[in-house]
Amino acid sequence: MRIRVDEIPESGRLLHVHWTKDRLERMLPPNDPQGFSLARPLNADLEIHKKPDHVEVTGLIAGQLTLRCDRCLDEYAAVLKRTVRVLLFHEERGPHEEEVELEPDELEYEFFDGEIIDVDRLIAEEVFLEIPMRCLCSETCRGLCSGCGANLNREPCACQKTQASSAFAVLRSLKPGNP
């Protein structure tokens, strides 16, 4: 969904966007290995206001994601509830240097062509920002056995427990006082 800035009334524009699983998948790169999808449709309630030098987008994005645990590889449901506040500035007014260090209050700034706001891209970015760097089904997740691959949350390890030989095992034979 795209909105022309010149069509936004002075009082602002209210927007309700309902995303299904298909709509999110269209925003992902092909063969994306992220391992997440929508468990329930996503709803975004946004307000778009024109200001003299920028466009302000505020609102709430809510839904439920299906994520894959990084330890045990099981899928689990995660509630998505993100408050949105993005300030869109015309690209001409953006920094012209190669690298610019942003201040914490500037992290909600974005730049666009000044004419059209790509609402779908904006929503997708906010959803991607809400996905944790390390997905865990629970803090106590025990993961997979590195030997047999058993999910240690559901079943015991089937590996033969062998004493791993350590490079420092020879030090155990040394006794204090022996040269």
MODELLER restraints for C-alpha pairs under 7 A, 6 or more apart:
rsr = mdl.restraints
at = mdl.atoms
rsr.add(forms.Gaussian(group=physical.xy_distance, feature=features.Distance(at['CA:1:A'], at['CA:118:A']), mean=6.18, stdev=0.5))
rsr.add(forms.Gaussian(group=physical.xy_distance, feature=features.Distance(at['CA:1:A'], at['CA:119:A']), mean=5.56, stdev=0.5))
rsr.add(forms.Gaussian(group=physical.xy_distance, feature=features.Distance(at['CA:1:A'], at['CA:120:A']), mean=5.59, stdev=0.5))
rsr.add(forms.Gaussian(group=physical.xy_distance, feature=features.Distance(at['CA:2:A'], at['CA:116:A']), mean=6.35, stdev=0.5))
rsr.add(forms.Gaussian(group=physical.xy_distance, feature=features.Distance(at['CA:2:A'], at['CA:117:A']), mean=5.52, stdev=0.5))
rsr.add(forms.Gaussian(group=physical.xy_distance, feature=features.Distance(at['CA:2:A'], at['CA:118:A']), mean=4.60, stdev=0.5))
rsr.add(forms.Gaussian(group=physical.xy_distance, feature=features.Distance(at['CA:2:A'], at['CA:119:A']), mean=5.73, stdev=0.5))
rsr.add(forms.Gaussian(group=physical.xy_distance, feature=features.Distance(at['CA:3:A'], at['CA:116:A']), mean=5.51, stdev=0.5))
rsr.add(forms.Gaussian(group=physical.xy_distance, feature=features.Distance(at['CA:3:A'], at['CA:117:A']), mean=5.15, stdev=0.5))
rsr.add(forms.Gaussian(group=physical.xy_distance, feature=features.Distance(at['CA:3:A'], at['CA:118:A']), mean=6.68, stdev=0.5))
rsr.add(forms.Gaussian(group=physical.xy_distance, feature=features.Distance(at['CA:4:A'], at['CA:115:A']), mean=5.70, stdev=0.5))
rsr.add(forms.Gaussian(group=physical.xy_distance, feature=features.Distance(at['CA:4:A'], at['CA:116:A']), mean=4.48, stdev=0.5))
rsr.add(forms.Gaussian(group=physical.xy_distance, feature=features.Distance(at['CA:4:A'], at['CA:117:A']), mean=6.35, stdev=0.5))
rsr.add(forms.Gaussian(group=physical.xy_distance, feature=features.Distance(at['CA:5:A'], at['CA:115:A']), mean=5.33, stdev=0.5))
rsr.add(forms.Gaussian(group=physical.xy_distance, feature=features.Distance(at['CA:5:A'], at['CA:116:A']), mean=5.83, stdev=0.5))
rsr.add(forms.Gaussian(group=physical.xy_distance, feature=features.Distance(at['CA:5:A'], at['CA:117:A']), mean=6.98, stdev=0.5))
rsr.add(forms.Gaussian(group=physical.xy_distance, feature=features.Distance(at['CA:10:A'], at['CA:50:A']), mean=6.82, stdev=0.5))
rsr.add(forms.Gaussian(group=physical.xy_distance, feature=features.Distance(at['CA:12:A'], at['CA:47:A']), mean=6.82, stdev=0.5))
rsr.add(forms.Gaussian(group=physical.xy_distance, feature=features.Distance(at['CA:12:A'], at['CA:48:A']), mean=5.49, stdev=0.5))
rsr.add(forms.Gaussian(group=physical.xy_distance, feature=features.Distance(at['CA:12:A'], at['CA:49:A']), mean=4.42, stdev=0.5))
rsr.add(forms.Gaussian(group=physical.xy_distance, feature=features.Distance(at['CA:12:A'], at['CA:50:A']), mean=6.72, stdev=0.5))
rsr.add(forms.Gaussian(group=physical.xy_distance, feature=features.Distance(at['CA:13:A'], at['CA:47:A']), mean=5.68, stdev=0.5))
rsr.add(forms.Gaussian(group=physical.xy_distance, feature=features.Distance(at['CA:13:A'], at['CA:48:A']), mean=5.12, stdev=0.5))
rsr.add(forms.Gaussian(group=physical.xy_distance, feature=features.Distance(at['CA:13:A'], at['CA:49:A']), mean=6.57, stdev=0.5))
rsr.add(forms.Gaussian(group=physical.xy_distance, feature=features.Distance(at['CA:14:A'], at['CA:46:A']), mean=5.91, stdev=0.5))
rsr.add(forms.Gaussian(group=physical.xy_distance, feature=features.Distance(at['CA:14:A'], at['CA:47:A']), mean=4.64, stdev=0.5))
rsr.add(forms.Gaussian(group=physical.xy_distance, feature=features.Distance(at['CA:14:A'], at['CA:48:A']), mean=6.48, stdev=0.5))
rsr.add(forms.Gaussian(group=physical.xy_distance, feature=features.Distance(at['CA:15:A'], at['CA:45:A']), mean=5.80, stdev=0.5))
rsr.add(forms.Gaussian(group=physical.xy_distance, feature=features.Distance(at['CA:15:A'], at['CA:46:A']), mean=5.10, stdev=0.5))
rsr.add(forms.Gaussian(group=physical.xy_distance, feature=features.Distance(at['CA:15:A'], at['CA:47:A']), mean=6.19, stdev=0.5))
rsr.add(forms.Gaussian(group=physical.xy_distance, feature=features.Distance(at['CA:16:A'], at['CA:44:A']), mean=5.69, stdev=0.5))
rsr.add(forms.Gaussian(group=physical.xy_distance, feature=features.Distance(at['CA:16:A'], at['CA:45:A']), mean=4.63, stdev=0.5))
rsr.add(forms.Gaussian(group=physical.xy_distance, feature=features.Distance(at['CA:16:A'], at['CA:46:A']), mean=6.42, stdev=0.5))
rsr.add(forms.Gaussian(group=physical.xy_distance, feature=features.Distance(at['CA:17:A'], at['CA:43:A']), mean=5.74, stdev=0.5))
rsr.add(forms.Gaussian(group=physical.xy_distance, feature=features.Distance(at['CA:17:A'], at['CA:44:A']), mean=5.03, stdev=0.5))
rsr.add(forms.Gaussian(group=physical.xy_distance, feature=features.Distance(at['CA:17:A'], at['CA:45:A']), mean=6.53, stdev=0.5))
rsr.add(forms.Gaussian(group=physical.xy_distance, feature=features.Distance(at['CA:18:A'], at['CA:41:A']), mean=6.77, stdev=0.5))
rsr.add(forms.Gaussian(group=physical.xy_distance, feature=features.Distance(at['CA:18:A'], at['CA:42:A']), mean=5.78, stdev=0.5))
rsr.add(forms.Gaussian(group=physical.xy_distance, feature=features.Distance(at['CA:18:A'], at['CA:43:A']), mean=4.72, stdev=0.5))
rsr.add(forms.Gaussian(group=physical.xy_distance, feature=features.Distance(at['CA:18:A'], at['CA:44:A']), mean=6.51, stdev=0.5))
rsr.add(forms.Gaussian(group=physical.xy_distance, feature=features.Distance(at['CA:19:A'], at['CA:41:A']), mean=5.53, stdev=0.5))
rsr.add(forms.Gaussian(group=physical.xy_distance, feature=features.Distance(at['CA:19:A'], at['CA:42:A']), mean=4.87, stdev=0.5))
rsr.add(forms.Gaussian(group=physical.xy_distance, feature=features.Distance(at['CA:19:A'], at['CA:43:A']), mean=6.29, stdev=0.5))
rsr.add(forms.Gaussian(group=physical.xy_distance, feature=features.Distance(at['CA:20:A'], at['CA:41:A']), mean=4.83, stdev=0.5))
rsr.add(forms.Gaussian(group=physical.xy_distance, feature=features.Distance(at['CA:20:A'], at['CA:42:A']), mean=6.50, stdev=0.5))
rsr.add(forms.Gaussian(group=physical.xy_distance, feature=features.Distance(at['CA:21:A'], at['CA:37:A']), mean=6.61, stdev=0.5))
rsr.add(forms.Gaussian(group=physical.xy_distance, feature=features.Distance(at['CA:21:A'], at['CA:38:A']), mean=5.32, stdev=0.5))
rsr.add(forms.Gaussian(group=physical.xy_distance, feature=features.Distance(at['CA:21:A'], at['CA:41:A']), mean=6.77, stdev=0.5))
rsr.add(forms.Gaussian(group=physical.xy_distance, feature=features.Distance(at['CA:27:A'], at['CA:124:A']), mean=6.72, stdev=0.5))
rsr.add(forms.Gaussian(group=physical.xy_distance, feature=features.Distance(at['CA:35:A'], at['CA:67:A']), mean=6.24, stdev=0.5))
rsr.add(forms.Gaussian(group=physical.xy_distance, feature=features.Distance(at['CA:35:A'], at['CA:68:A']), mean=5.74, stdev=0.5))
rsr.add(forms.Gaussian(group=physical.xy_distance, feature=features.Distance(at['CA:36:A'], at['CA:65:A']), mean=6.77, stdev=0.5))
rsr.add(forms.Gaussian(group=physical.xy_distance, feature=features.Distance(at['CA:36:A'], at['CA:66:A']), mean=5.36, stdev=0.5))
rsr.add(forms.Gaussian(group=physical.xy_distance, feature=features.Distance(at['CA:36:A'], at['CA:67:A']), mean=4.55, stdev=0.5))
rsr.add(forms.Gaussian(group=physical.xy_distance, feature=features.Distance(at['CA:36:A'], at['CA:68:A']), mean=6.47, stdev=0.5))
rsr.add(forms.Gaussian(group=physical.xy_distance, feature=features.Distance(at['CA:37:A'], at['CA:65:A']), mean=5.68, stdev=0.5))
rsr.add(forms.Gaussian(group=physical.xy_distance, feature=features.Distance(at['CA:37:A'], at['CA:66:A']), mean=5.18, stdev=0.5))
rsr.add(forms.Gaussian(group=physical.xy_distance, feature=features.Distance(at['CA:37:A'], at['CA:67:A']), mean=6.86, stdev=0.5))
rsr.add(forms.Gaussian(group=physical.xy_distance, feature=features.Distance(at['CA:38:A'], at['CA:64:A']), mean=6.04, stdev=0.5))
rsr.add(forms.Gaussian(group=physical.xy_distance, feature=features.Distance(at['CA:38:A'], at['CA:65:A']), mean=4.45, stdev=0.5))
rsr.add(forms.Gaussian(group=physical.xy_distance, feature=features.Distance(at['CA:38:A'], at['CA:66:A']), mean=5.74, stdev=0.5))
rsr.add(forms.Gaussian(group=physical.xy_distance, feature=features.Distance(at['CA:39:A'], at['CA:64:A']), mean=5.31, stdev=0.5))
rsr.add(forms.Gaussian(group=physical.xy_distance, feature=features.Distance(at['CA:39:A'], at['CA:65:A']), mean=5.01, stdev=0.5))
rsr.add(forms.Gaussian(group=physical.xy_distance, feature=features.Distance(at['CA:39:A'], at['CA:66:A']), mean=5.31, stdev=0.5))
rsr.add(forms.Gaussian(group=physical.xy_distance, feature=features.Distance(at['CA:40:A'], at['CA:63:A']), mean=6.10, stdev=0.5))
rsr.add(forms.Gaussian(group=physical.xy_distance, feature=features.Distance(at['CA:40:A'], at['CA:64:A']), mean=5.26, stdev=0.5))
rsr.add(forms.Gaussian(group=physical.xy_distance, feature=features.Distance(at['CA:41:A'], at['CA:63:A']), mean=6.04, stdev=0.5))
rsr.add(forms.Gaussian(group=physical.xy_distance, feature=features.Distance(at['CA:42:A'], at['CA:62:A']), mean=5.77, stdev=0.5))
rsr.add(forms.Gaussian(group=physical.xy_distance, feature=features.Distance(at['CA:42:A'], at['CA:63:A']), mean=4.37, stdev=0.5))
rsr.add(forms.Gaussian(group=physical.xy_distance, feature=features.Distance(at['CA:43:A'], at['CA:61:A']), mean=5.76, stdev=0.5))
rsr.add(forms.Gaussian(group=physical.xy_distance, feature=features.Distance(at['CA:43:A'], at['CA:62:A']), mean=5.39, stdev=0.5))
rsr.add(forms.Gaussian(group=physical.xy_distance, feature=features.Distance(at['CA:43:A'], at['CA:63:A']), mean=6.24, stdev=0.5))
rsr.add(forms.Gaussian(group=physical.xy_distance, feature=features.Distance(at['CA:44:A'], at['CA:60:A']), mean=5.76, stdev=0.5))
rsr.add(forms.Gaussian(group=physical.xy_distance, feature=features.Distance(at['CA:44:A'], at['CA:61:A']), mean=4.28, stdev=0.5))
rsr.add(forms.Gaussian(group=physical.xy_distance, feature=features.Distance(at['CA:44:A'], at['CA:62:A']), mean=6.41, stdev=0.5))
rsr.add(forms.Gaussian(group=physical.xy_distance, feature=features.Distance(at['CA:45:A'], at['CA:59:A']), mean=5.50, stdev=0.5))
rsr.add(forms.Gaussian(group=physical.xy_distance, feature=features.Distance(at['CA:45:A'], at['CA:60:A']), mean=5.45, stdev=0.5))
rsr.add(forms.Gaussian(group=physical.xy_distance, feature=features.Distance(at['CA:45:A'], at['CA:61:A']), mean=6.48, stdev=0.5))
rsr.add(forms.Gaussian(group=physical.xy_distance, feature=features.Distance(at['CA:46:A'], at['CA:57:A']), mean=6.57, stdev=0.5))
rsr.add(forms.Gaussian(group=physical.xy_distance, feature=features.Distance(at['CA:46:A'], at['CA:58:A']), mean=5.56, stdev=0.5))
rsr.add(forms.Gaussian(group=physical.xy_distance, feature=features.Distance(at['CA:46:A'], at['CA:59:A']), mean=4.28, stdev=0.5))
rsr.add(forms.Gaussian(group=physical.xy_distance, feature=features.Distance(at['CA:46:A'], at['CA:60:A']), mean=6.50, stdev=0.5))
rsr.add(forms.Gaussian(group=physical.xy_distance, feature=features.Distance(at['CA:47:A'], at['CA:57:A']), mean=5.68, stdev=0.5))
rsr.add(forms.Gaussian(group=physical.xy_distance, feature=features.Distance(at['CA:47:A'], at['CA:58:A']), mean=5.32, stdev=0.5))
rsr.add(forms.Gaussian(group=physical.xy_distance, feature=features.Distance(at['CA:47:A'], at['CA:59:A']), mean=6.00, stdev=0.5))
rsr.add(forms.Gaussian(group=physical.xy_distance, feature=features.Distance(at['CA:48:A'], at['CA:55:A']), mean=6.97, stdev=0.5))
rsr.add(forms.Gaussian(group=physical.xy_distance, feature=features.Distance(at['CA:48:A'], at['CA:56:A']), mean=5.77, stdev=0.5))
rsr.add(forms.Gaussian(group=physical.xy_distance, feature=features.Distance(at['CA:48:A'], at['CA:57:A']), mean=4.65, stdev=0.5))
rsr.add(forms.Gaussian(group=physical.xy_distance, feature=features.Distance(at['CA:48:A'], at['CA:58:A']), mean=6.72, stdev=0.5))
rsr.add(forms.Gaussian(group=physical.xy_distance, feature=features.Distance(at['CA:49:A'], at['CA:55:A']), mean=5.73, stdev=0.5))
rsr.add(forms.Gaussian(group=physical.xy_distance, feature=features.Distance(at['CA:49:A'], at['CA:56:A']), mean=5.25, stdev=0.5))
rsr.add(forms.Gaussian(group=physical.xy_distance, feature=features.Distance(at['CA:49:A'], at['CA:57:A']), mean=6.61, stdev=0.5))
rsr.add(forms.Gaussian(group=physical.xy_distance, feature=features.Distance(at['CA:50:A'], at['CA:56:A']), mean=6.46, stdev=0.5))
rsr.add(forms.Gaussian(group=physical.xy_distance, feature=features.Distance(at['CA:53:A'], at['CA:89:A']), mean=6.96, stdev=0.5))
rsr.add(forms.Gaussian(group=physical.xy_distance, feature=features.Distance(at['CA:54:A'], at['CA:87:A']), mean=6.55, stdev=0.5))
rsr.add(forms.Gaussian(group=physical.xy_distance, feature=features.Distance(at['CA:54:A'], at['CA:88:A']), mean=5.52, stdev=0.5))
rsr.add(forms.Gaussian(group=physical.xy_distance, feature=features.Distance(at['CA:54:A'], at['CA:89:A']), mean=4.75, stdev=0.5))
rsr.add(forms.Gaussian(group=physical.xy_distance, feature=features.Distance(at['CA:54:A'], at['CA:90:A']), mean=6.90, stdev=0.5))
rsr.add(forms.Gaussian(group=physical.xy_distance, feature=features.Distance(at['CA:55:A'], at['CA:87:A']), mean=5.81, stdev=0.5))
rsr.add(forms.Gaussian(group=physical.xy_distance, feature=features.Distance(at['CA:55:A'], at['CA:88:A']), mean=5.01, stdev=0.5))
rsr.add(forms.Gaussian(group=physical.xy_distance, feature=features.Distance(at['CA:55:A'], at['CA:89:A']), mean=6.65, stdev=0.5))
rsr.add(forms.Gaussian(group=physical.xy_distance, feature=features.Distance(at['CA:56:A'], at['CA:86:A']), mean=5.91, stdev=0.5))
rsr.add(forms.Gaussian(group=physical.xy_distance, feature=features.Distance(at['CA:56:A'], at['CA:87:A']), mean=4.67, stdev=0.5))
rsr.add(forms.Gaussian(group=physical.xy_distance, feature=features.Distance(at['CA:56:A'], at['CA:88:A']), mean=6.24, stdev=0.5))
rsr.add(forms.Gaussian(group=physical.xy_distance, feature=features.Distance(at['CA:57:A'], at['CA:85:A']), mean=5.63, stdev=0.5))
rsr.add(forms.Gaussian(group=physical.xy_distance, feature=features.Distance(at['CA:57:A'], at['CA:86:A']), mean=5.16, stdev=0.5))
rsr.add(forms.Gaussian(group=physical.xy_distance, feature=features.Distance(at['CA:57:A'], at['CA:87:A']), mean=6.39, stdev=0.5))
rsr.add(forms.Gaussian(group=physical.xy_distance, feature=features.Distance(at['CA:58:A'], at['CA:84:A']), mean=5.08, stdev=0.5))
rsr.add(forms.Gaussian(group=physical.xy_distance, feature=features.Distance(at['CA:58:A'], at['CA:85:A']), mean=4.39, stdev=0.5))
rsr.add(forms.Gaussian(group=physical.xy_distance, feature=features.Distance(at['CA:58:A'], at['CA:86:A']), mean=6.50, stdev=0.5))
rsr.add(forms.Gaussian(group=physical.xy_distance, feature=features.Distance(at['CA:59:A'], at['CA:83:A']), mean=5.91, stdev=0.5))
rsr.add(forms.Gaussian(group=physical.xy_distance, feature=features.Distance(at['CA:59:A'], at['CA:84:A']), mean=5.08, stdev=0.5))
rsr.add(forms.Gaussian(group=physical.xy_distance, feature=features.Distance(at['CA:59:A'], at['CA:85:A']), mean=6.80, stdev=0.5))
rsr.add(forms.Gaussian(group=physical.xy_distance, feature=features.Distance(at['CA:60:A'], at['CA:82:A']), mean=5.72, stdev=0.5))
rsr.add(forms.Gaussian(group=physical.xy_distance, feature=features.Distance(at['CA:60:A'], at['CA:83:A']), mean=4.60, stdev=0.5))
rsr.add(forms.Gaussian(group=physical.xy_distance, feature=features.Distance(at['CA:60:A'], at['CA:84:A']), mean=5.69, stdev=0.5))
rsr.add(forms.Gaussian(group=physical.xy_distance, feature=features.Distance(at['CA:61:A'], at['CA:81:A']), mean=5.70, stdev=0.5))
rsr.add(forms.Gaussian(group=physical.xy_distance, feature=features.Distance(at['CA:61:A'], at['CA:82:A']), mean=5.19, stdev=0.5))
rsr.add(forms.Gaussian(group=physical.xy_distance, feature=features.Distance(at['CA:61:A'], at['CA:83:A']), mean=6.47, stdev=0.5))
rsr.add(forms.Gaussian(group=physical.xy_distance, feature=features.Distance(at['CA:62:A'], at['CA:80:A']), mean=5.25, stdev=0.5))
rsr.add(forms.Gaussian(group=physical.xy_distance, feature=features.Distance(at['CA:62:A'], at['CA:81:A']), mean=4.40, stdev=0.5))
rsr.add(forms.Gaussian(group=physical.xy_distance, feature=features.Distance(at['CA:62:A'], at['CA:82:A']), mean=6.46, stdev=0.5))
rsr.add(forms.Gaussian(group=physical.xy_distance, feature=features.Distance(at['CA:63:A'], at['CA:79:A']), mean=6.24, stdev=0.5))
rsr.add(forms.Gaussian(group=physical.xy_distance, feature=features.Distance(at['CA:63:A'], at['CA:80:A']), mean=5.06, stdev=0.5))
rsr.add(forms.Gaussian(group=physical.xy_distance, feature=features.Distance(at['CA:63:A'], at['CA:81:A']), mean=6.64, stdev=0.5))
rsr.add(forms.Gaussian(group=physical.xy_distance, feature=features.Distance(at['CA:64:A'], at['CA:77:A']), mean=6.63, stdev=0.5))
rsr.add(forms.Gaussian(group=physical.xy_distance, feature=features.Distance(at['CA:64:A'], at['CA:78:A']), mean=5.71, stdev=0.5))
rsr.add(forms.Gaussian(group=physical.xy_distance, feature=features.Distance(at['CA:64:A'], at['CA:79:A']), mean=4.56, stdev=0.5))
rsr.add(forms.Gaussian(group=physical.xy_distance, feature=features.Distance(at['CA:64:A'], at['CA:80:A']), mean=5.33, stdev=0.5))
rsr.add(forms.Gaussian(group=physical.xy_distance, feature=features.Distance(at['CA:65:A'], at['CA:77:A']), mean=5.72, stdev=0.5))
rsr.add(forms.Gaussian(group=physical.xy_distance, feature=features.Distance(at['CA:65:A'], at['CA:78:A']), mean=5.22, stdev=0.5))
rsr.add(forms.Gaussian(group=physical.xy_distance, feature=features.Distance(at['CA:65:A'], at['CA:79:A']), mean=6.31, stdev=0.5))
rsr.add(forms.Gaussian(group=physical.xy_distance, feature=features.Distance(at['CA:65:A'], at['CA:80:A']), mean=6.63, stdev=0.5))
rsr.add(forms.Gaussian(group=physical.xy_distance, feature=features.Distance(at['CA:66:A'], at['CA:75:A']), mean=6.35, stdev=0.5))
rsr.add(forms.Gaussian(group=physical.xy_distance, feature=features.Distance(at['CA:66:A'], at['CA:76:A']), mean=5.58, stdev=0.5))
rsr.add(forms.Gaussian(group=physical.xy_distance, feature=features.Distance(at['CA:66:A'], at['CA:77:A']), mean=4.65, stdev=0.5))
rsr.add(forms.Gaussian(group=physical.xy_distance, feature=features.Distance(at['CA:66:A'], at['CA:78:A']), mean=6.24, stdev=0.5))
rsr.add(forms.Gaussian(group=physical.xy_distance, feature=features.Distance(at['CA:67:A'], at['CA:75:A']), mean=5.49, stdev=0.5))
rsr.add(forms.Gaussian(group=physical.xy_distance, feature=features.Distance(at['CA:67:A'], at['CA:76:A']), mean=5.51, stdev=0.5))
rsr.add(forms.Gaussian(group=physical.xy_distance, feature=features.Distance(at['CA:67:A'], at['CA:77:A']), mean=6.30, stdev=0.5))
rsr.add(forms.Gaussian(group=physical.xy_distance, feature=features.Distance(at['CA:67:A'], at['CA:78:A']), mean=6.90, stdev=0.5))
rsr.add(forms.Gaussian(group=physical.xy_distance, feature=features.Distance(at['CA:67:A'], at['CA:135:A']), mean=6.99, stdev=0.5))
rsr.add(forms.Gaussian(group=physical.xy_distance, feature=features.Distance(at['CA:68:A'], at['CA:74:A']), mean=5.61, stdev=0.5))
rsr.add(forms.Gaussian(group=physical.xy_distance, feature=features.Distance(at['CA:68:A'], at['CA:75:A']), mean=4.36, stdev=0.5))
rsr.add(forms.Gaussian(group=physical.xy_distance, feature=features.Distance(at['CA:68:A'], at['CA:76:A']), mean=6.33, stdev=0.5))
rsr.add(forms.Gaussian(group=physical.xy_distance, feature=features.Distance(at['CA:68:A'], at['CA:135:A']), mean=6.63, stdev=0.5))
rsr.add(forms.Gaussian(group=physical.xy_distance, feature=features.Distance(at['CA:69:A'], at['CA:75:A']), mean=6.14, stdev=0.5))
rsr.add(forms.Gaussian(group=physical.xy_distance, feature=features.Distance(at['CA:69:A'], at['CA:135:A']), mean=5.08, stdev=0.5))
rsr.add(forms.Gaussian(group=physical.xy_distance, feature=features.Distance(at['CA:69:A'], at['CA:136:A']), mean=4.69, stdev=0.5))
rsr.add(forms.Gaussian(group=physical.xy_distance, feature=features.Distance(at['CA:69:A'], at['CA:137:A']), mean=5.37, stdev=0.5))
rsr.add(forms.Gaussian(group=physical.xy_distance, feature=features.Distance(at['CA:70:A'], at['CA:134:A']), mean=6.52, stdev=0.5))
rsr.add(forms.Gaussian(group=physical.xy_distance, feature=features.Distance(at['CA:70:A'], at['CA:135:A']), mean=5.51, stdev=0.5))
rsr.add(forms.Gaussian(group=physical.xy_distance, feature=features.Distance(at['CA:70:A'], at['CA:136:A']), mean=6.00, stdev=0.5))
rsr.add(forms.Gaussian(group=physical.xy_distance, feature=features.Distance(at['CA:71:A'], at['CA:136:A']), mean=6.78, stdev=0.5))
rsr.add(forms.Gaussian(group=physical.xy_distance, feature=features.Distance(at['CA:71:A'], at['CA:141:A']), mean=6.91, stdev=0.5))
rsr.add(forms.Gaussian(group=physical.xy_distance, feature=features.Distance(at['CA:71:A'], at['CA:143:A']), mean=4.26, stdev=0.5))
rsr.add(forms.Gaussian(group=physical.xy_distance, feature=features.Distance(at['CA:71:A'], at['CA:144:A']), mean=6.53, stdev=0.5))
rsr.add(forms.Gaussian(group=physical.xy_distance, feature=features.Distance(at['CA:72:A'], at['CA:143:A']), mean=4.07, stdev=0.5))
rsr.add(forms.Gaussian(group=physical.xy_distance, feature=features.Distance(at['CA:72:A'], at['CA:144:A']), mean=5.28, stdev=0.5))
rsr.add(forms.Gaussian(group=physical.xy_distance, feature=features.Distance(at['CA:72:A'], at['CA:151:A']), mean=6.04, stdev=0.5))
rsr.add(forms.Gaussian(group=physical.xy_distance, feature=features.Distance(at['CA:76:A'], at['CA:137:A']), mean=5.94, stdev=0.5))
rsr.add(forms.Gaussian(group=physical.xy_distance, feature=features.Distance(at['CA:85:A'], at['CA:108:A']), mean=6.68, stdev=0.5))
rsr.add(forms.Gaussian(group=physical.xy_distance, feature=features.Distance(at['CA:86:A'], at['CA:108:A']), mean=5.05, stdev=0.5))
rsr.add(forms.Gaussian(group=physical.xy_distance, feature=features.Distance(at['CA:86:A'], at['CA:109:A']), mean=6.00, stdev=0.5))
rsr.add(forms.Gaussian(group=physical.xy_distance, feature=features.Distance(at['CA:87:A'], at['CA:108:A']), mean=6.12, stdev=0.5))
rsr.add(forms.Gaussian(group=physical.xy_distance, feature=features.Distance(at['CA:87:A'], at['CA:109:A']), mean=4.86, stdev=0.5))
rsr.add(forms.Gaussian(group=physical.xy_distance, feature=features.Distance(at['CA:87:A'], at['CA:110:A']), mean=6.11, stdev=0.5))
rsr.add(forms.Gaussian(group=physical.xy_distance, feature=features.Distance(at['CA:88:A'], at['CA:109:A']), mean=6.04, stdev=0.5))
rsr.add(forms.Gaussian(group=physical.xy_distance, feature=features.Distance(at['CA:88:A'], at['CA:110:A']), mean=4.89, stdev=0.5))
rsr.add(forms.Gaussian(group=physical.xy_distance, feature=features.Distance(at['CA:88:A'], at['CA:111:A']), mean=5.32, stdev=0.5))
rsr.add(forms.Gaussian(group=physical.xy_distance, feature=features.Distance(at['CA:88:A'], at['CA:112:A']), mean=6.47, stdev=0.5))
rsr.add(forms.Gaussian(group=physical.xy_distance, feature=features.Distance(at['CA:89:A'], at['CA:110:A']), mean=6.16, stdev=0.5))
rsr.add(forms.Gaussian(group=physical.xy_distance, feature=features.Distance(at['CA:89:A'], at['CA:111:A']), mean=4.76, stdev=0.5))
rsr.add(forms.Gaussian(group=physical.xy_distance, feature=features.Distance(at['CA:89:A'], at['CA:112:A']), mean=6.27, stdev=0.5))
rsr.add(forms.Gaussian(group=physical.xy_distance, feature=features.Distance(at['CA:90:A'], at['CA:111:A']), mean=5.60, stdev=0.5))
rsr.add(forms.Gaussian(group=physical.xy_distance, feature=features.Distance(at['CA:90:A'], at['CA:112:A']), mean=5.36, stdev=0.5))
rsr.add(forms.Gaussian(group=physical.xy_distance, feature=features.Distance(at['CA:90:A'], at['CA:113:A']), mean=5.66, stdev=0.5))
rsr.add(forms.Gaussian(group=physical.xy_distance, feature=features.Distance(at['CA:90:A'], at['CA:114:A']), mean=4.59, stdev=0.5))
rsr.add(forms.Gaussian(group=physical.xy_distance, feature=features.Distance(at['CA:91:A'], at['CA:111:A']), mean=5.17, stdev=0.5))
rsr.add(forms.Gaussian(group=physical.xy_distance, feature=features.Distance(at['CA:91:A'], at['CA:112:A']), mean=5.50, stdev=0.5))
rsr.add(forms.Gaussian(group=physical.xy_distance, feature=features.Distance(at['CA:91:A'], at['CA:113:A']), mean=5.74, stdev=0.5))
rsr.add(forms.Gaussian(group=physical.xy_distance, feature=features.Distance(at['CA:91:A'], at['CA:114:A']), mean=6.99, stdev=0.5))
rsr.add(forms.Gaussian(group=physical.xy_distance, feature=features.Distance(at['CA:94:A'], at['CA:111:A']), mean=6.86, stdev=0.5))
rsr.add(forms.Gaussian(group=physical.xy_distance, feature=features.Distance(at['CA:141:A'], at['CA:153:A']), mean=6.56, stdev=0.5))
rsr.add(forms.Gaussian(group=physical.xy_distance, feature=features.Distance(at['CA:142:A'], at['CA:152:A']), mean=5.58, stdev=0.5))
rsr.add(forms.Gaussian(group=physical.xy_distance, feature=features.Distance(at['CA:142:A'], at['CA:153:A']), mean=5.77, stdev=0.5))
rsr.add(forms.Gaussian(group=physical.xy_distance, feature=features.Distance(at['CA:143:A'], at['CA:151:A']), mean=6.01, stdev=0.5))
rsr.add(forms.Gaussian(group=physical.xy_distance, feature=features.Distance(at['CA:143:A'], at['CA:152:A']), mean=5.82, stdev=0.5))
rsr.add(forms.Gaussian(group=physical.xy_distance, feature=features.Distance(at['CA:143:A'], at['CA:153:A']), mean=6.84, stdev=0.5))
rsr.add(forms.Gaussian(group=physical.xy_distance, feature=features.Distance(at['CA:144:A'], at['CA:150:A']), mean=5.45, stdev=0.5))
rsr.add(forms.Gaussian(group=physical.xy_distance, feature=features.Distance(at['CA:144:A'], at['CA:151:A']), mean=4.61, stdev=0.5))
rsr.add(forms.Gaussian(group=physical.xy_distance, feature=features.Distance(at['CA:144:A'], at['CA:152:A']), mean=5.67, stdev=0.5))
rsr.add(forms.Gaussian(group=physical.xy_distance, feature=features.Distance(at['CA:145:A'], at['CA:151:A']), mean=6.64, stdev=0.5))
rsr.add(forms.Gaussian(group=physical.xy_distance, feature=features.Distance(at['CA:145:A'], at['CA:152:A']), mean=6.58, stdev=0.5))
rsr.add(forms.Gaussian(group=physical.xy_distance, feature=features.Distance(at['CA:145:A'], at['CA:157:A']), mean=6.48, stdev=0.5))
rsr.add(forms.Gaussian(group=physical.xy_distance, feature=features.Distance(at['CA:147:A'], at['CA:159:A']), mean=6.33, stdev=0.5))
rsr.add(forms.Gaussian(group=physical.xy_distance, feature=features.Distance(at['CA:148:A'], at['CA:157:A']), mean=6.95, stdev=0.5))
rsr.add(forms.Gaussian(group=physical.xy_distance, feature=features.Distance(at['CA:148:A'], at['CA:158:A']), mean=6.37, stdev=0.5))
rsr.add(forms.Gaussian(group=physical.xy_distance, feature=features.Distance(at['CA:148:A'], at['CA:159:A']), mean=5.83, stdev=0.5))
rsr.add(forms.Gaussian(group=physical.xy_distance, feature=features.Distance(at['CA:150:A'], at['CA:157:A']), mean=5.83, stdev=0.5))
